[in-house]
Amino acid sequence: MTKRGIMLINLLTQSRFLTFHIAAVSLIFTGAFMLATASELGPMAAIFVPMGIYLVFFAFCLESLFIVRLGLVRIWTRWQRRRTNQLLDDVAKRQGAFRAL
């Protein structure tokens, strides 16, 4: 295996979210570079500028959806934890009432 392949495997196994953020940030910088260099292209700039804008917009949408997903997962796990604790408390109360008889 090549050195580049080993580095990529290490990056992917450490954190899949780190890889996601690296890809999104690289899309933002690629779009910004496309916007900055479009003036040198002459008539092709009319095609190149919207592509850069779309790349930046797409990367920001990806990051926004990731943040929304992260928030929803945290809310869901907190709700599930509370619900599980309530169910366990109810079971413990029933068992305590049964033992008292």
FENZI-V224478 format. One record per residue. N is the residue number from 1. RES is the residue in three letters. SS is DSSP state (hx for helix, st for strand, lp for the rest). Layout:
((N	RES	SS) (N	RES	SS))
This chain:
((1	MET	lp) (2	THR	lp) (3	LYS	hx) (4	ARG	hx) (5	GLY	hx) (6	ILE	hx) (7	MET	hx) (8	LEU	hx) (9	ILE	hx) (10	ASN	hx) (11	LEU	hx) (12	LEU	hx) (13	THR	hx) (14	GLN	hx) (15	SER	lp) (16	ARG	hx) (17	PHE	hx) (18	LEU	hx) (19	THR	hx) (20	PHE	hx) (21	HIS	hx) (22	ILE	hx) (23	ALA	hx) (24	ALA	hx) (25	VAL	hx) (26	SER	hx) (27	LEU	hx) (28	ILE	hx) (29	PHE	hx) (30	THR	hx) (31	GLY	hx) (32	ALA	hx) (33	PHE	hx) (34	MET	hx) (35	LEU	hx) (36	ALA	hx) (37	THR	hx) (38	ALA	hx) (39	SER	hx) (40	GLU	hx) (41	LEU	hx) (42	GLY	hx) (43	PRO	hx) (44	MET	hx) (45	ALA	hx) (46	ALA	hx) (47	ILE	hx) (48	PHE	hx) (49	VAL	hx) (50	PRO	hx) (51	MET	hx) (52	GLY	hx) (53	ILE	hx) (54	TYR	hx) (55	LEU	hx) (56	VAL	hx) (57	PHE	hx) (58	PHE	hx) (59	ALA	hx) (60	PHE	hx) (61	CYS	hx) (62	LEU	hx) (63	GLU	hx) (64	SER	hx) (65	LEU	hx) (66	PHE	hx) (67	ILE	hx) (68	VAL	hx) (69	ARG	hx) (70	LEU	hx) (71	GLY	hx) (72	LEU	hx) (73	VAL	hx) (74	ARG	hx) (75	ILE	hx) (76	TRP	hx) (77	THR	hx) (78	ARG	hx) (79	TRP	hx) (80	GLN	hx) (81	ARG	hx) (82	ARG	hx) (83	ARG	hx) (84	THR	hx) (85	ASN	hx) (86	GLN	hx) (87	LEU	hx) (88	LEU	hx) (89	ASP	hx) (90	ASP	hx) (91	VAL	hx) (92	ALA	hx) (93	LYS	hx) (94	ARG	hx) (95	GLN	hx) (96	GLY	hx) (97	ALA	hx) (98	PHE	hx) (99	ARG	hx) (100	ALA	hx) (101	LEU	lp))
